[in-house]
Amino acid sequence: MFRQIFQNDDTIVFHELLPLNNDNVRICVVYTVGMADQKEISKGLISAVLNSPEGSLNRENMVNSLKKQIISCGNIEINSDVDKIVGSILYGDTLIIADNCPEALIVDLKGLKLRDISEPLSENVVRGPRDAFTESLIINTSLIRRRVNNPNLKFRFDFLGTQTKTRICICHINGLSNDKILQEVNDRIKNIRLDAVLESGYIEEIIRDHPLSLFSTVGHTERPDKLVSGLLEGRIAIIVDGTPIALTVPFLFSEYFQSSEDYYNDFISGSVNRLLRWGAFFLSTSIPAIYVALTSFRKEIIPTPLLLTISASRVDVPFPTIIEMFIMVVVFEILREGGSRLPVAVGSTISFVGAVVIGDAAVNAKFVSAPIVIIVAVTGLSNFLIPKLMSSLSIVRIILLLFSGVIGFYGYLFGAICLFIHLLSMNSFGVPYMLSISSLNAFEAKDTGIRVPWWVLRFRAKKQSQIDAGEANEEKS
């Protein structure tokens, strides 16, 4: 039966055994080349079976005899489900089957070649742990378990993808996570119908709320310490085998501006850095639009010396301000995207040199004015303070720029109001997206704009059930 399932597949090995001291006993070992540890199979498993004591392999209880008396290597499981057995073989486990036995042994003897644990590539760290998730699901779960020495930390495994059978893990801490949110996560994952799940982004796009929004309602990270901090706040993590990026839900807008290093440094430095990120959000989205609105519709607001300087720089420039700004913003996005796709050693150099050369050449050729180059440079640098929002901010910036270029400040205010209405109307797994900002509860909002000291963060926020119960008691009294 197994030969039929794995026909025309040369990576599946069927090793038939006839133990020396046990007559008329036939055993077969099945494993996948490259995924199972062949040295351990040969030395610890096959040798033990072939040299088993006389009479130890009786037909009536052969599976238990193999498990308890003969095989001493790897984690051993007894199973008779053919689908589960086939999946285990393809995942790197070793199968042992024998004549007249309706059950089989699945021995965990994986031997995959894995990437070593290294520093995070997309989330650089100055102070803090320097280990990052890898492509191995088991290694990733061990990095989490090492930080949370608590039996309430739970891992539940599942498979996604009708063709790939990708293994995933749902992780949470009992007593801290919300049962309704956990059930919602399980329901959404069960409804995923895909042939393949090759990266966590496949799952993120399907389970997220508001899939057409520019802002994601599912967080992602490759740092174990950041994921653990989310678990301790009651969040639920989704880890996918084959990718170092883990997902966390629910995800709030304010998390874009938070960093683990805010809590590793003193609260003054953390607060300053967080305020800089909030400022960068305003600069990145609004400065081009405000500049266009001022120079095109409200010149009387600009101080006279500055207005004369701007006017002098625009002499012989053939394009209106909105066209200048739009061209430079698009060119900067092209340089940024091109630099990110090139090798690290080349990409940063190309981006820097390209920006300097193109900006200087454009000013000298009178295609754009010098203030436009300065505005775009400040906007681009502000982007780098919030890397996970970079793509979203680029689109928001262009939309606000077009609004302000058409009707001035009214257009900018209209676009900003629409943006805030959109953010306030969003939810992430039933949790308001702007909860930490819009909440009237001072405790919930006090760690949003700044990083408050640890001695202030001694208590957890009350659950909604506790709040409702307290309000009901007050009404009765």
SVG drawing of the C-alpha trace seen along z (x, -y; Angstrom):
<svg xmlns="http://www.w3.org/2000/svg" viewBox="-30 -89 59 108">
<polyline fill="none" stroke="black" stroke-width="0.4" points="0.0,0.0 2.7,-2.5 4.7,-1.5 1.6,-2.4 1.2,-5.7 4.9,-6.7 5.3,-5.1 7.7,-6.9 9.3,-8.8 12.9,-7.9 13.4,-9.9 11.3,-7.4 13.3,-4.5 11.8,-1.1 14.3,0.9 13.1,4.5 14.5,6.3 14.7,9.9 15.8,9.9 18.5,12.5 17.1,14.0 13.4,13.9 12.2,16.3 9.5,15.5 9.4,11.8 9.4,9.3 9.8,5.6 10.1,2.6 11.5,-0.8 10.3,-3.7 11.8,-7.2 12.5,-10.2 16.1,-10.8 17.3,-14.2 14.7,-14.8 15.4,-11.9 18.6,-11.3 20.1,-8.4 23.0,-7.8 20.7,-7.6 18.4,-5.3 21.3,-3.0 23.0,-2.9 20.2,-3.4 17.2,-1.9 18.1,0.7 20.9,2.2 18.6,2.4 15.9,4.3 18.3,6.7 20.1,7.6 16.9,7.8 17.0,10.6 15.5,13.9 11.7,14.1 11.4,10.4 9.4,9.7 6.3,11.8 3.5,11.4 0.8,10.6 2.5,7.5 5.2,6.6 4.5,2.9 4.8,2.5 7.9,4.7 9.6,2.5 8.6,-0.7 9.4,0.4 12.2,2.9 14.2,2.5 14.1,-1.0 15.6,-3.6 16.1,-6.6 13.7,-9.4 10.2,-10.1 8.0,-7.2 4.2,-7.2 1.9,-4.4 -0.6,-5.1 -2.9,-3.4 -4.2,-6.4 -2.8,-6.1 -3.1,-9.9 -1.3,-10.7 1.4,-8.2 2.0,-9.5 2.2,-13.0 4.7,-12.0 7.0,-10.3 6.9,-13.4 7.7,-15.6 10.9,-13.7 9.8,-11.0 10.6,-7.4 8.0,-4.7 8.3,-1.1 5.7,1.5 5.6,5.3 3.6,8.3 0.4,9.0 0.4,5.7 -2.5,3.3 -0.5,0.4 2.7,-1.3 5.5,-3.1 6.3,-6.7 9.8,-7.6 11.0,-11.2 14.4,-11.0 14.4,-14.2 17.6,-15.2 16.8,-18.4 19.5,-20.9 18.4,-24.1 19.7,-27.6 21.4,-28.6 19.7,-31.1 21.0,-34.5 20.2,-38.2 16.9,-39.6 17.3,-41.0 14.1,-43.1 14.0,-44.4 17.5,-45.5 18.3,-45.7 20.7,-47.9 20.0,-46.7 18.2,-43.4 18.2,-39.8 19.8,-39.1 18.2,-35.8 15.5,-35.6 13.1,-33.1 14.3,-30.6 12.5,-28.5 12.1,-25.6 8.7,-25.5 10.2,-23.4 13.1,-25.8 10.7,-28.7 8.5,-27.2 11.6,-26.4 12.7,-30.0 9.3,-31.0 9.2,-28.3 12.7,-29.3 11.3,-32.7 8.0,-31.6 8.6,-29.0 4.9,-28.5 2.7,-25.5 -0.1,-27.8 1.8,-28.5 0.0,-26.3 0.9,-25.2 -1.6,-23.7 -0.4,-22.3 -2.4,-22.0 -1.9,-21.6 -2.8,-24.0 -2.7,-23.7 -4.3,-20.8 -1.1,-20.1 1.7,-21.3 0.3,-20.2 2.2,-23.1 2.5,-22.7 1.4,-25.7 1.2,-26.4 -1.3,-28.5 0.3,-29.8 -1.3,-31.5 -1.2,-31.7 -4.2,-30.4 -5.6,-32.9 -4.2,-35.9 -5.7,-35.4 -9.4,-36.0 -11.3,-32.8 -13.6,-34.5 -10.7,-35.8 -8.9,-32.4 -12.1,-30.7 -12.3,-33.3 -8.7,-32.7 -9.3,-28.9 -12.5,-29.4 -10.8,-31.6 -7.9,-29.3 -10.1,-26.3 -11.9,-28.1 -8.7,-28.6 -8.9,-26.8 -5.6,-27.0 -3.4,-24.6 -0.3,-25.9 0.8,-28.0 4.5,-28.9 4.7,-31.9 2.8,-33.4 1.7,-36.2 -0.8,-33.7 -2.6,-33.4 -2.3,-37.0 -4.1,-38.1 -7.0,-35.7 -7.7,-36.1 -7.2,-39.8 -10.1,-42.2 -10.7,-44.9 -8.6,-43.3 -8.9,-46.3 -7.4,-48.7 -3.9,-50.1 -3.3,-49.3 -2.9,-45.7 -4.9,-44.3 -2.5,-41.4 0.9,-42.0 4.1,-40.2 7.6,-39.9 10.7,-37.8 11.8,-38.6 10.9,-36.0 11.1,-38.6 8.6,-40.9 6.2,-37.9 6.5,-36.9 5.7,-40.4 2.5,-40.2 1.6,-36.8 2.0,-38.3 -0.5,-41.1 -3.1,-38.5 -2.4,-38.2 -2.4,-35.0 0.5,-34.0 0.5,-32.0 3.8,-30.4 4.2,-28.8 6.8,-26.2 9.2,-27.3 9.2,-31.1 10.8,-33.1 7.9,-35.6 5.3,-34.9 1.9,-36.6 0.2,-38.1 -3.5,-39.0 -5.2,-41.2 -3.1,-44.0 -3.6,-47.7 -2.6,-50.8 -0.5,-52.1 1.8,-49.0 3.3,-50.5 5.0,-53.1 6.2,-50.7 9.5,-48.9 10.8,-46.3 13.8,-48.5 11.6,-51.2 11.3,-48.9 15.0,-47.8 16.2,-51.4 15.1,-53.9 11.6,-55.3 12.9,-58.8 14.8,-57.6 11.9,-55.2 9.4,-58.1 11.5,-60.4 12.0,-57.7 8.3,-56.9 7.3,-60.6 9.8,-60.8 7.9,-58.0 4.6,-59.8 6.1,-62.9 7.6,-60.9 4.0,-59.7 2.9,-63.3 5.9,-64.4 5.8,-61.5 2.1,-61.8 1.5,-65.6 4.6,-67.7 4.4,-67.4 0.6,-68.1 1.0,-71.1 3.9,-72.5 1.8,-72.3 -1.2,-73.8 0.8,-76.7 2.8,-77.6 -0.2,-77.1 -3.2,-78.5 -2.1,-80.2 1.1,-82.1 0.2,-84.9 0.7,-82.5 4.4,-82.0 6.9,-84.6 8.0,-87.0 11.8,-86.1 11.0,-82.4 8.4,-83.1 11.0,-85.2 13.5,-82.3 11.0,-79.8 10.0,-82.0 13.6,-82.6 14.3,-78.8 11.3,-78.3 12.6,-80.6 12.7,-78.8 11.1,-75.7 8.4,-74.7 6.1,-72.6 3.6,-73.6 4.4,-72.8 2.1,-69.8 3.8,-68.2 7.2,-68.8 6.3,-67.2 4.6,-64.2 7.6,-63.5 10.1,-63.6 8.0,-61.5 7.6,-58.8 11.4,-58.9 12.2,-58.5 9.9,-55.5 11.6,-53.9 15.0,-54.4 13.8,-53.0 12.2,-49.9 15.2,-49.3 17.6,-49.6 15.6,-47.1 15.7,-44.5 19.4,-44.7 22.0,-42.9 22.6,-44.8 26.2,-45.8 25.1,-47.4 21.5,-48.5 22.3,-51.1 25.1,-52.6 22.9,-52.8 20.0,-54.4 22.2,-57.0 24.2,-57.9 21.1,-57.8 19.2,-60.2 22.1,-62.7 22.9,-62.6 19.3,-62.7 18.4,-65.4 21.4,-67.6 20.9,-67.0 17.2,-67.8 17.8,-71.1 20.6,-72.2 18.5,-71.3 15.6,-73.3 13.2,-70.4 12.4,-70.9 13.2,-73.5 15.6,-72.9 12.9,-73.2 11.1,-70.3 14.2,-68.1 14.5,-69.0 10.8,-68.3 11.0,-64.9 14.3,-64.0 12.7,-64.8 9.6,-62.8 11.7,-59.8 13.8,-59.8 10.7,-60.0 9.5,-56.8 12.5,-54.9 11.4,-55.5 8.3,-53.4 9.5,-50.6 6.4,-48.5 4.2,-51.4 6.4,-52.4 4.3,-51.1 1.0,-52.3 2.4,-55.8 3.6,-56.1 0.1,-55.6 -1.5,-57.9 1.1,-60.6 0.2,-60.6 -3.5,-60.7 -3.2,-63.7 -0.9,-65.3 -3.4,-65.0 -6.2,-66.4 -4.2,-69.4 -3.0,-70.0 -6.7,-70.3 -8.4,-72.3 -5.6,-73.3 -5.9,-73.1 -9.5,-72.0 -8.4,-69.0 -5.7,-68.1 -8.1,-68.4 -10.7,-66.4 -8.2,-63.6 -6.9,-63.6 -10.5,-63.4 -11.2,-60.5 -8.1,-58.8 -9.0,-59.1 -12.6,-58.0 -11.3,-55.0 -8.9,-54.1 -11.5,-54.6 -14.0,-52.4 -11.6,-49.4 -11.5,-46.3 -8.9,-43.6 -10.6,-40.3 -13.4,-42.3 -11.0,-44.7 -11.2,-48.4 -8.1,-49.2 -7.5,-52.5 -8.4,-51.2 -5.2,-52.4 -5.7,-56.0 -9.4,-56.5 -10.1,-54.7 -11.4,-56.9 -9.7,-54.6 -6.5,-56.4 -4.8,-53.2 -5.2,-51.8 -4.0,-55.0 -1.1,-55.9 1.5,-53.7 0.5,-54.7 2.1,-58.1 5.0,-57.7 6.7,-54.9 5.8,-55.2 8.0,-53.8 7.7,-50.2 6.5,-51.1 3.4,-52.6 2.8,-49.5 2.3,-47.2 -1.3,-46.2 -3.0,-44.6 -5.9,-46.3 -9.3,-45.0 -11.1,-42.6 -14.4,-43.8 -16.3,-41.3 -14.8,-42.8 -15.6,-46.3 -19.2,-45.4 -19.6,-43.7 -18.2,-46.7 -20.6,-49.0 -23.5,-46.8 -22.6,-46.8 -22.3,-50.6 -25.8,-50.8 -27.3,-48.6 -25.6,-50.6"/>
</svg>
